[in-house]
Amino acid sequence: MIKIEIPSPDLVVVKKRQLGEKDEPVVSSVYGFTDYMKVPRDKSGVYMFFNNKDELLFVGKARKLRLRIRKHFEDNVSPIKPYRDEVYKIGVVYVEDPIDREIYETYIINTLQAKYNVDKVFFR
């Protein structure tokens, strides 16, 4: 039997409101994620969207993490489009090997029972 463990996130980005003086310029954000640019542009891996109760909403994998996460908040065809406002925290795990990304994504979806993943689901 193969033993798989869910890796702990290498990076966690939390939604926050911009604080500051009225005359300060607004910090660019994607749906309230002002630290969004901390996600490396050139890294591959698995990303997890959580709500404010720390429930897993969606899991995905990407060859270029920042671009893929950003598309979820901009695309009209994203599976989380109706639930974008629910996302409070984004966890990112760096995984370079494409087969490992696939395995981790499927394992996390089914172990933590991601709420809005419809593909690769065995628990329903």
N, C-alpha and C positions, 0 to 999 in steps of 0.2 A: 504494500500500500504506500502511496506517496503522501507525505505529510506537507501541507501548505499552511503557512501562517500569514495572516493579514499584516502587511508591513505598516509601521507607524508612519504618518506623513512626514516628508522632508520639509514641507512648507505648508503653513496654514494662513489663509487670508480671511479676515473677518470683515463683514460689512460694518461701516461706521459712518456717522454723519460728520460732515466737515465742521470743525470747530475753529473759531478765530474771530477776528474783528470784521466788521461790516465792510471795511474798505480793502480787505485782502482779496486777491483774485481767487476764484473758485478753483479748487484742485480737480483735475480731470478724474472722473470715476466711471466705472462701468457698473451701473445699477447699485451704486453706493460702495463699491470696492475701490477705495482710494489707494490701497497698497497692491492693487492688481499688477502693477508693473514689476513687482518682485518675482513673479513667475518667469523663469528664464525663457527666452525666446527660442533657444536652440536645443532645449532638453526634451526628451521623450519620456512618457510615463503614463500613469493612471491618475485621474482626478475624481474627487468625490464631492458632491454638493450636499450640504447638511442644512436643516432648518434651525431655528433658535432653540429647539428642544433637543438638539443633537441627534435627530432622527435622520437616517440616510435617505436622501431624495433621489439621487441619480449618480451613476458611476459610468465613466467613459475612459477611453484610452486615446492617446494621440502621439503622433510622431513629433509634432511641434505643439507643446502644451499651451503656451500663452495664446497662440492664434486660435486653437480649438476652443478653449474656454471662452474667449472673447466672442467667438461665433455663436455660442449658445445664448448670449445676451443680445445679439444683433440680428440673427437669422430669423426669417419668418417660418422656417421649417424645422426649427429645433424642437426636439421632443419635450423640452421643459418650458417652451414658450408661454403656456398658460400659467406656469408656476414660478416664473422668474422672481416675483416679489417674495416668495417663500424662502429663497436661498439666503442664508445668513453667513455660512462659512464654507470655504472651499479648501479641501485638503488635497495636497499634491504629493505623489510618490514618484520619484525618478526611477524609471526602468528603461534601459536602453534596448534590450533584446525584444523583438516583436512577439515572439512566442510567449515569453514571460509576461508581457503586457496583456496578451489575450487570456492567459491562465489566471492572472491576478484579477482582471476585470470580471470574468465569469465567476470566480470564486467569491469575490466580495459581493457581487450582486446577489448571489444565492445564500451566502452565509448571513449577511446583514439585512437581507430582504429589502433591497432598494425599492422605494415606493413607485417611482415613475419609469423604471426600466421595463420594457416590454419584450425585448429580445433577450435571449440567453437565460430565461427565467425557468427554473425547475421547481420552485416552491409553491406555485399557485395551484 
